[in-house]
Amino acid sequence: MSNVKKIKGFADLFSPESDVFTFMENTARDVFSSYGYGELRTPILERTELFCRSIGTETDVVQKEMYTFPDRKNRSLTMRPEATAGVMRAYIEGSLHSQEQVSKLFTFGPMFRYERPQKGRMRQFHQINCECLGPQEPYADAEIILMLLMFLKRIGLSGLELQINSLGCRECRPQYHAALREFLASLDTAELCEDCRRRMETNPLRVLDCKVPRCKELTADAPVILDHTCDACSEHHSVVLGMLERAGVVYTANPRLVRGLDYYNRTTFEVVCGEIGAQSSVAGGGRYDGLVSQLGGPDVPGIGFACGMERLALALEQKAQREVPRPDFLVAVLEQDGLERGMMLAEALRESGLKGEVSFAARSMKSQMRQAGKRNVRKVLLLGGSEIADGTVTVKDMDTGGQTTISLDAAPGAVAD
Ligand code: HAM
């Protein structure tokens, strides 16, 4: 019988790659809490209806990418393809709106989309996700973008491209849809891909998001949404941009940035890192006024974003040389009767806040030094025959090569040095 293998598009994450994920999560907690955000953990499985009603039945995510299956009582469940819908459900179910005017929530975790796997695109991937519910003011849009950029800077990614657009609102979008439909009808539609021909009728904005090169070419001169937004949306957008400029943020206006999920209106944005390949969007988000009420909750506006952790890790590999933390010590026991002493010494070192390991079997000096080199340990503590007899330990500094023999009690001080 062959071994059981992992599922295509799913990954195991070993240290030190997993340490990078922990580092990103810890930094995110730190940055987001400084803006008043609190952590929310929602279930991975939700009722399928939640995603259909929020993400939209005309999106690729809902049409082609969800892991959906019946449970034992034949109810349709879906592995969350993104976090926003679940956060909205939790917000409504927990009646957060009646407890506070503004709810700032962040969440981390795995998401699932049945896409074609490639570099930076997985079927199970991880998001760092933030949602700010309550404020309709453009300053909330600016703050969440500034917070995202602060987080990216803190993990070592500054100078990535911020793209921004506005998608208008319920009032002005229909006029834009009409202009876009008129433009699309003037094309030789037989040349558009099958998806776009359908989208033309059902959801024309999606056509602007199509990745097929011929569709991109044909729609290059499509009308621009910002020429069709109402006064309130235009004013909102210019306050957001003005605030970002005031804060020294450089951005690119991208009139085709419509995003792949249907709940957005007004501000939409993405952060792009060209160095990581075709899947270059490391974060994306926007405003979604109307989503909470669409899901049966009160009429509360909101804005949020999500970063893809696998893509951030790729960008970090390219941009920042993150140092892998070095262990402080390796206790290398060379004789069988020194094993218990070695264990006690390692315990005492850890008690004093140092990090390191101890050999569980007496092994040769050569093999222990090889292990210390591989782990990039700072100091090796040797327990050989004479040290065991004298109650001492020899401390070898792996950077200088120097070594001294000291009493066991002096070891924590010598290693911390
Ligand atoms: P999204 O643009 O679909 O937005 O995903 C956000 C980020 O997740 C992307 O920019 C990308 O970095 C990462 N991502 C998406 N799909 C994959 C994949 N298959 N493999 C690896 N990484 C991926 C959302 O999910 C919205 N819920 C964001 C949001 C929050 N909007 C408002 N609040």
Residues whose N, C-alpha, C, O or C-beta is under 5 A from the ligand:
A	BS01	HAM	E82 A83 T84 R113 E115 G120 R121 M122 F125 C130 S281 V282 A283 G284 G285 G286 G304 F305 A306 C307 G308 E310 R311
